């Protein structure tokens, strides 16, 4: 690599474009160090593909919004049963 250049060492892939989706933490659960693992692996794969002249589209998907929003809606129904108090407070009155 040092003599002939790094381009001669990089594998030639037939793939020209790739999508790498990494991380995907479940936001309904507490974040922890395990979530970093898939992010690091995904970033490594993306860098290796880019190194081989593949156009990479990196995506970080966050999953499971349903539980969090359901909990928020339930809390709002309990806190403001009529719905009027919430809109009244928002207007500053």
N, C-alpha and C positions, 0 to 999 in steps of 0.2 A: 504494500500500500504506500509506503513512504517513497519508493522509487518510481512506481508506475502511476501513482495517483489513486485516490480513493474511488473514482468513477469506474476504474477497471475492476475493482473488487466487488462493487455493489451488484447484487443479482439483477438480472434482466427479467422483469415480470411481464406477462401478457396483459395483466390487469392494468387499466389506465386510470380508473377511478374507483374509490372505495369509500364507504361510510363506516365510521367507527363510533359506536354508541357505548359510552362508558359511564361508570359511577352508578346511576340509577338508585339512589338511596330512597328508602321508603320513608316519606316525611311523616307518616303516622307513628313512626317509632323514633326513639332517641338516636341521634348520630353517635357513632363511635369510630374507633380507629380502623375497624374492618372495612368501613366505607372507602378508605383511602386505597385499599388493595386494588379494587377494580379500576379506580381512577388511574393509578400508576400503571397497571397492566395495559389499559386502553391507550394511555398516552405513549407507552413504549411501542405498542403495535402501530399506532399512527406514525410515530417517528421513523420506524423501520420501513413502513410503506413509502413515506415521503422521501426517505433516503434512496429508495429504489425508483424514484421518479414517478410515483403514483400520486395523483391528485386526491387528497384525503379531505373529506368533509367530517369534521369532528362534532359529535353531538353528545350532550350531557342530559340524559333523560331523568326527570324526577317523577317517581311513581307514587301512586296511591293517595291522590288528593281527596278522594271520596270520604274517607274516615275523618280527616281533619275538618272538612267543611261541614260534615254532618254534626260533628261535635260543636262547632261554632254556631250553627243554626239552632241546635237544641239549647245551647246556653242563652242565646238571644231570646228564644221563646220563653224560657224560664225567667229571665231577668225582666223582660218587657212583654207580658202576656197579651196586652191589647195592641202592641205595636206602636201606639201613639206616643208613648214616653220616649222611645228611641228617636223618632223623627223630631219631637219637640226639643230634645237635648241637642241634636245635630244643628238645629237652626239657632242655637244659642239663647233660647227663651226660657 
